[in-house]
Amino acid sequence: MSRSNTTLRFLAEPNTVNFGGKVHGGTVMKWIDEAAYVCASGWSGLYCVTASVGNIDFIKPISIGDLVEVEASIVSTGNTSMKIKVEVRSTHPTDFSFHKATECEIVFVAVNQHGKPTPVKPFPVYGRLAVRN
């Protein structure tokens, strides 16, 4: 079964804090990579590697103890690549009113058992196939 999106949820832990008392940006980037990996592997059915990360915007800090939601969705596919939009949202666990904290685009490439790029199925966009490069 292929999936074009995935959502991970967890609590921000004290070991993720930076010197300013908020979740470290590098930790957020790790979460983004993990959610995008699950999304890319779920769509392709293959092992996937990060090819690029772009347009990462840190919008709102995440506090220790916040409930964090990382949603990754396929936007388009190339021959061996998948462009994925990732949005990170957070809320206090008693509030459950999520606010966007970070967003970015990330590209994953599917690889075979020899580590070579391998084709992925096209992602349909608005009832037609996405443009392939």
Protein Blocks (a to p, Z undefined) as FASTA:
>chain_A
ZZfbdcddddddfklpcfkopacfklmmmmmmmmmmmmmmmmnopacddfbdchiacfbd
cdehiacddddddfbdcfkbccdddddddddfklopacdfbdcddddddddfkopacddd
dddeehiacddZZ
